[in-house]
Amino acid sequence: MIQLKDVVKTYPGFRLDATLQIEPGTITGLIGVNGSGKSTLFRLILGLEKADSGSIRVFEQDIDSLNPTQKARIGVVFPDSGFNGTLNAKGIGKILGAFYPDFSNEEYLELCKTLKIKMDQSLESMSTGQRVRLKLAAAISHHPDLLILDEPTSGLDVLARHELMEILQTYMETPGRSILISSHIASDIEELCDDVYLIQKGQLRLHEEIGTILDEYGLLHLDAGQAGQVDLRGVIRTMPFAGGVKVLVKDRQYYQENYPELVLDRAGLDDLIELFEKGQPEDTK
């Protein structure tokens, strides 16, 4: 669905360097702190920014060669995108029907009902959460094969986020579809995605299946004395903290079996982001 190879984009003080691949039938997460390059990566994939070098292919075609029909196969939700604030959901449905041949007004209305969107309320009078829901309904209702979602759960409470996750899972029941999604809410990515890329300062530092992270990754908490006694070769990242060091390891079971006295937690996506941002690379000695 998406293939980036040696893609470089530079701005003053920032350089994005990315190679990634999104397969049909998968939901892939993109995680990282603000300013790490997530939105830039999305804009490059959509052709809204031009790469300095490298190749970007969507639907096995160069991004610059996609025709309008092929572009209509992509649904997008960006935090800073939307329609004129004076429009309401009913009017937006008419606009979508004029632009997208595969737009289903019936499905759009049903989604709006499920997401509790008031059809006659203007966008400018909606809450942030309501506008996010409406964007998702608009993105899905023209039956895209690829969804690109940049922070789609921002501004939603826990119940609304769960509703959104259920809608995305229903969307994926049609074979051959894919989603690329970023979110600051780790639990959303862990619940929804098959795999995840971690981006740090414009570099893709890690690509791993969600199941592997949750089942095999671990976080050691070592005091100063333990740090000198434990075999730390081959760990992913280390990070000093008050009185000791945090260690991100990939083989949690090894440390459970060989160092049962240590404090060892399961590692989640928030831990990965913290260790990659504040920690040091693995010891290669």
Salt bridges, closest charged atoms under 4 A:
ASP17 OD2 - ARG15 NH2 3.77
GLU49 OE2 - ARG43 NE 3.35
ASP64 OD2 - LYS50 NZ 2.37
GLU107 OE1 - HIS143 NE2 2.60
ASP120 OD1 - LYS90 NZ 3.14
ASP145 OD2 - ARG73 NE 2.66
GLU151 OE2 - HIS184 ND1 2.79
GLU163 OE2 - LYS116 NZ 3.01
ASP188 OD2 - ARG161 NE 3.07
ASP195 OD2 - HIS207 NE2 2.67
GLU208 OE1 - LYS250 NZ 3.25
ASP231 OD1 - ARG233 NE 3.23
ASP265 OD2 - HIS221 NE2 2.94
GLU274 OE1 - LYS246 NZ 3.70
ASP283 OD2 - LYS285 NZ 3.69
